[in-house]
Amino acid sequence: MATLITGATGLIGSKLAGRLAESGEEVRAWVRPGSEQRLPDHPQVIPVVGNLSDAGALQQAMKGCEGVFHLAAFTGVWHRDPGFYFRINVDGTRNVLLAAREAGVKCLVITSTAGVFPPSVNGEIIDETTPCAVSCPTWYEESKVAMEQMIHGFPAGGMRIVIVNPTRLYGPGPLGKSNSVTRMLVQYLRGKWHWLPGNGQGVGNYAFIDDVVEGHVAAMAHGWHKARYILGGWNLSYSDLFRRAGEVCGRQSALIPLPLPLMMAASAGMKGMAQLTGREPLITPGWVRKYSHSWYLSPELATKKLGYTVTPFEQGISRIIEYYRI
């Protein structure tokens, strides 16, 4: 069986490609020109170079594929042109949908984000029945909301379309921007991170990377048409995140709270420099606002309908400690 994966060089995509290749599938890895070297080194992983703007090339690459995983997206914290998010994340996804339908693909799993949901109010639990946010703090989330709305109105023509919404990822892998939580944890466990966002009480949901990969596989096998599934893990405040990680490692470091006004001012300065230089900033005010809120998310639907499992947090931290030799 052949499967196409877009975004196969990303954190989830590369692990998913390796996972499917190890199970004997032919994996066609749709990648941007020049990024082929970042694919898993496996004879069953075959690079296909192209751009999401080329629906015809996508359709050609999908011939003979029963399933397609669409993970490619622009996830940067900033772009000089906000419309770029929509051209990649909405228009690019539409091209994937069109190509898959024309190629006779049976199932298309599309990776969105849990960021499409609004923050929790008074600790309420967010699940798949929660409507998308009316207004999002970043252009990335805005584009993903628009993407989901477009998907629900797309005529599938017999193709099954499934949406998955991963939460904040952590786990072994390259310490790039898509694995920023792990990078922060690794620095903390090595005694090199001493900052606590805000008062440390903001809550996020943290999902182990291997769980999310298996969730994608399960969505392909069992997901309902045009349903979405939160692929999540543990709801933890920043304080609890660092404390519990330190307990597993046997090493606790002092943390200095960063007040929200200070973070907003610093991020505004970074954004201003980005406008002048064109270089992506570390963070922008929109992302600071996002992480100042709390999101209590539930993966219960994925657990019940897909057989999704959640790795115990301490076990996930142990894997990080072993992988990075901390």
C-alpha positions as CSV (number, residue, x, y, z in Angstrom):
1,M,0.0,0.0,0.0
2,A,1.3,3.5,-0.9
3,T,0.7,6.6,1.3
4,L,1.6,10.2,0.6
5,I,2.6,12.5,3.4
6,T,3.0,16.2,2.9
7,G,5.1,18.0,5.5
8,A,7.2,14.8,5.9
9,T,10.3,16.7,7.2
10,G,8.4,18.1,10.2
11,L,8.5,16.7,13.7
12,I,5.2,14.7,13.3
13,G,5.6,14.1,9.6
14,S,9.1,12.6,9.8
15,K,8.2,10.3,12.7
16,L,5.0,9.3,10.9
17,A,6.9,8.5,7.7
18,G,9.3,6.3,9.6
19,R,6.5,4.6,11.5
20,L,4.6,3.7,8.2
21,A,7.8,2.6,6.4
22,E,8.7,0.3,9.3
23,S,5.3,-1.3,8.9
24,G,6.0,-2.1,5.3
25,E,4.2,0.7,3.5
26,E,5.6,2.7,0.6
27,V,5.7,6.3,1.8
28,R,5.8,9.1,-0.7
29,A,7.2,12.1,1.1
30,W,6.1,15.4,-0.5
31,V,8.8,17.9,0.4
32,R,9.9,21.3,-0.7
33,P,13.0,21.5,-3.0
34,G,16.2,21.1,-1.1
35,S,14.8,19.5,2.0
36,E,15.0,15.8,0.9
37,Q,18.0,15.2,3.2
38,R,15.8,15.7,6.3
39,L,13.7,12.7,5.5
40,P,14.0,9.4,7.5
41,D,16.7,7.2,6.0
42,H,14.6,4.3,5.0
43,P,14.3,2.5,1.5
44,Q,10.5,2.7,1.8
45,V,10.5,6.5,2.1
46,I,10.5,8.0,-1.4
47,P,10.9,11.8,-1.7
48,V,8.6,13.6,-4.1
49,V,9.7,17.3,-4.6
50,G,7.0,19.9,-5.2
51,N,5.0,22.8,-3.9
52,L,1.4,22.9,-2.5
53,S,0.5,25.4,-5.2
54,D,0.8,22.7,-7.9
55,A,-2.4,20.7,-7.7
56,G,-1.5,18.8,-10.8
57,A,1.8,17.6,-9.4
58,L,0.1,16.6,-6.2
59,Q,-2.5,14.5,-8.1
60,Q,0.3,12.8,-10.0
61,A,2.1,12.0,-6.7
62,M,-1.1,10.6,-5.2
63,K,-1.8,8.1,-8.0
64,G,-2.1,4.6,-6.5
65,C,-2.3,5.9,-2.9
66,E,-5.1,4.8,-0.7
67,G,-4.4,7.3,2.0
68,V,-2.9,10.8,2.3
69,F,-1.7,12.6,5.4
70,H,-1.6,16.4,4.9
71,L,0.7,17.9,7.5
72,A,2.5,20.6,5.5
73,A,1.7,24.1,6.8
74,F,3.4,27.5,7.5
75,T,3.8,27.5,11.3
76,G,6.2,30.5,11.7
77,V,5.5,33.0,14.5
78,W,5.7,35.9,12.0
79,H,5.6,36.7,8.3
80,R,5.8,40.2,6.8
81,D,2.7,39.3,4.7
82,P,-0.1,37.8,6.9
83,G,-1.8,36.6,3.7
84,F,1.1,34.0,3.3
85,Y,-0.5,32.0,6.2
86,F,-3.7,31.7,4.2
87,R,-2.1,30.9,0.9
88,I,-0.2,28.0,2.4
89,N,-2.6,26.7,5.1
90,V,-5.9,27.3,3.3
91,D,-5.2,27.5,-0.4
92,G,-2.5,24.8,-0.2
93,T,-4.9,22.5,1.7
94,R,-7.6,23.1,-0.9
95,N,-5.2,21.9,-3.6
96,V,-4.4,18.8,-1.6
97,L,-8.2,18.1,-1.3
98,L,-8.8,18.6,-5.0
99,A,-5.8,16.4,-6.0
100,A,-6.8,13.6,-3.5
101,R,-10.4,13.6,-4.8
102,E,-9.3,13.4,-8.4
103,A,-6.7,10.7,-7.7
104,G,-9.3,8.5,-6.0
105,V,-7.7,8.6,-2.6
106,K,-9.9,6.8,0.0
107,C,-9.0,8.7,3.1
108,L,-7.3,12.1,3.7
109,V,-6.2,12.9,7.2
110,I,-5.5,16.7,7.7
111,T,-3.5,18.0,10.6
112,S,-4.9,21.2,12.1
113,T,-4.1,22.4,15.6
114,A,-5.7,22.6,19.0
115,G,-5.1,26.4,18.8
116,V,-8.3,26.7,16.7
117,F,-10.3,26.5,20.0
118,P,-10.8,29.5,22.3
119,P,-9.2,29.5,25.8
120,S,-10.9,27.8,28.7
121,V,-13.2,30.0,30.8
122,N,-13.0,29.2,34.5
123,G,-11.2,25.9,33.9
124,E,-13.9,24.5,31.5
125,I,-12.8,21.5,29.5
126,I,-12.6,22.0,25.7
127,D,-13.5,19.1,23.5
128,E,-14.5,18.6,19.8
129,T,-17.9,20.1,20.4
130,T,-16.4,23.4,21.3
131,P,-16.8,25.8,18.3
132,C,-13.7,27.3,16.8
133,A,-12.5,30.7,18.2
134,V,-14.2,33.7,16.7
135,S,-10.9,35.6,16.9
136,C,-7.5,34.1,17.4
137,P,-4.3,35.8,18.8
138,T,-2.1,34.8,15.8
139,W,-2.4,34.6,12.1
140,Y,-1.4,31.0,12.2
141,E,-4.5,30.0,14.2
142,E,-6.7,32.3,12.1
143,S,-5.6,30.5,9.0
144,K,-6.2,27.1,10.6
145,V,-9.8,28.1,11.6
146,A,-10.3,29.2,8.0
147,M,-8.9,25.9,6.8
148,E,-11.3,23.9,8.9
149,Q,-14.2,25.9,7.7
150,M,-13.2,25.4,4.1
151,I,-12.8,21.6,4.7
152,H,-16.3,21.3,6.1
153,G,-17.8,22.9,2.9
154,F,-15.6,20.8,0.5
155,P,-17.5,18.3,-1.7
156,A,-15.5,15.1,-0.9
157,G,-17.0,12.9,-3.7
158,G,-16.8,9.7,-1.7
159,M,-13.5,10.4,-0.1
160,R,-13.3,10.2,3.7
161,I,-11.7,13.4,5.3
162,V,-10.6,13.4,8.9
163,I,-9.2,16.3,10.9
164,V,-6.8,15.9,13.8
165,N,-5.9,18.6,16.3
166,P,-2.7,18.0,18.1
167,T,-1.9,20.0,21.3
168,R,1.5,21.2,22.5
169,L,4.1,18.5,21.5
170,Y,6.9,17.2,23.6
171,G,9.2,14.2,23.1
172,P,12.4,13.1,21.4
173,G,13.3,14.6,18.1
174,P,15.2,17.6,16.6
175,L,15.0,20.6,18.8
176,G,13.5,23.0,16.2
177,K,10.7,25.4,16.5
178,S,8.1,22.7,16.1
179,N,9.6,21.0,19.2
180,S,10.0,24.2,21.3
181,V,8.4,22.7,24.5
182,T,11.0,19.9,24.5
183,R,13.8,22.4,23.8
184,M,12.6,24.4,26.8
185,L,12.4,21.3,29.1
186,V,15.9,20.1,28.0
187,Q,17.4,23.5,28.8
188,Y,15.6,23.5,32.2
189,L,16.7,20.0,33.1
190,R,20.3,21.0,32.2
191,G,20.1,24.0,34.4
192,K,20.1,26.5,31.6
193,W,16.4,27.7,31.6
194,H,15.3,29.9,34.5
195,W,12.2,31.7,33.1
196,L,8.6,31.2,34.2
197,P,6.0,32.6,31.8
198,G,3.8,35.1,33.7
199,N,2.9,33.8,37.1
200,G,3.3,30.2,36.1
201,Q,-0.4,29.3,36.3
202,G,-1.2,29.4,32.6
203,V,-2.4,25.9,31.7
204,G,-1.6,24.1,28.4
205,N,-2.2,20.5,27.2
206,Y,1.0,18.6,26.5
207,A,1.0,15.5,24.1
208,F,3.8,13.0,23.7
209,I,5.0,13.0,20.1
210,D,4.7,9.2,19.7
211,D,1.1,9.3,20.9
212,V,0.3,11.9,18.3
213,V,1.9,9.9,15.5
214,E,-0.2,6.8,16.5
215,G,-3.2,9.1,16.6
216,H,-2.7,10.0,13.0
217,V,-2.4,6.3,12.0
218,A,-5.6,5.5,14.0
219,A,-7.4,8.5,12.4
220,M,-6.6,7.1,8.9
221,A,-8.0,3.7,10.0
222,H,-11.0,4.6,12.0
223,G,-11.8,8.3,11.8
224,W,-15.3,9.4,10.8
225,H,-15.8,11.6,7.8
226,K,-15.3,15.3,8.5
227,A,-15.0,14.6,12.2
228,R,-12.1,16.1,14.2
229,Y,-10.2,14.6,17.0
230,I,-8.1,16.3,19.7
231,L,-4.7,14.4,20.0
232,G,-3.7,15.6,23.4
233,G,-2.2,14.6,26.7
234,W,-1.9,16.3,30.1
235,N,-3.3,19.6,31.3
236,L,-0.5,21.3,33.2
237,S,0.4,24.7,34.4
238,Y,3.9,26.0,33.6
239,S,4.8,25.6,37.2
240,D,3.6,22.0,37.3
241,L,5.3,21.3,33.9
242,F,8.7,22.3,35.2
243,R,8.2,20.8,38.7
244,R,7.1,17.4,37.5
245,A,9.9,17.2,34.9
246,G,12.4,18.2,37.6
247,E,11.2,15.5,39.9
248,V,11.7,12.8,37.3
249,C,15.2,14.1,36.6
250,G,16.0,14.7,40.3
251,R,17.0,18.2,39.5
252,Q,15.1,21.4,40.2
253,S,16.2,24.9,39.1
254,A,15.1,28.3,40.4
255,L,12.6,30.0,38.1
256,I,12.1,33.7,37.7
257,P,8.6,34.9,36.8
258,L,8.3,37.0,33.7
259,P,5.4,39.5,34.1
260,L,3.0,39.7,31.1
261,P,3.6,43.4,30.5
262,L,7.4,42.7,30.3
263,M,6.9,39.9,27.8
264,M,4.5,42.0,25.7
265,A,7.0,44.8,25.6
266,A,9.9,42.5,24.7
267,S,7.9,40.7,22.0
268,A,6.8,44.0,20.5
269,G,10.4,45.1,20.2
270,M,11.3,41.8,18.5
271,K,8.4,42.2,16.0
272,G,9.6,45.7,15.3
273,M,13.0,44.5,14.5
274,A,11.5,41.8,12.3
275,Q,9.7,44.4,10.3
276,L,13.0,46.2,9.7
277,T,15.2,43.2,9.0
278,G,12.8,40.6,7.6
279,R,14.2,38.0,10.0
280,E,11.7,35.9,12.0
281,P,11.5,37.0,15.7
282,L,11.7,34.6,18.6
283,I,8.1,35.5,19.5
284,T,5.5,38.2,18.8
285,P,2.8,39.9,21.0
286,G,0.1,37.6,19.6
287,W,2.0,34.4,20.7
288,V,2.6,36.0,24.1
289,R,-1.1,36.6,24.4
290,K,-1.9,33.1,23.4
291,Y,0.4,31.5,26.0
292,S,-0.9,33.8,28.7
293,H,-4.3,32.1,28.6
294,S,-5.3,28.6,29.7
295,W,-6.4,25.7,27.6
296,Y,-7.9,22.6,29.3
297,L,-8.3,20.1,26.5
298,S,-9.7,16.6,26.5
299,P,-8.6,13.7,24.2
300,E,-11.5,11.6,25.3
301,L,-13.2,11.3,21.9
302,A,-9.9,10.1,20.3
303,T,-9.5,7.7,23.1
304,K,-12.9,6.2,22.7
305,K,-13.3,6.2,18.9
306,L,-9.7,5.8,17.7
307,G,-8.1,3.8,20.5
308,Y,-5.8,6.8,21.1
309,T,-3.6,6.4,24.2
310,V,-1.8,9.0,26.4
311,T,1.7,8.2,27.7
312,P,2.1,9.0,31.4
313,F,3.8,12.4,31.7
314,E,6.7,11.1,33.8
315,Q,7.3,8.3,31.3
316,G,7.5,10.8,28.5
317,I,10.0,12.9,30.5
318,S,12.1,9.8,31.1
319,R,12.2,9.2,27.4
320,I,13.5,12.8,26.9
321,I,16.1,12.4,29.6
322,E,17.3,9.1,28.0
323,Y,17.2,10.5,24.4
324,Y,19.2,13.7,25.1
325,R,21.4,12.1,27.7
326,I,20.6,14.5,30.5
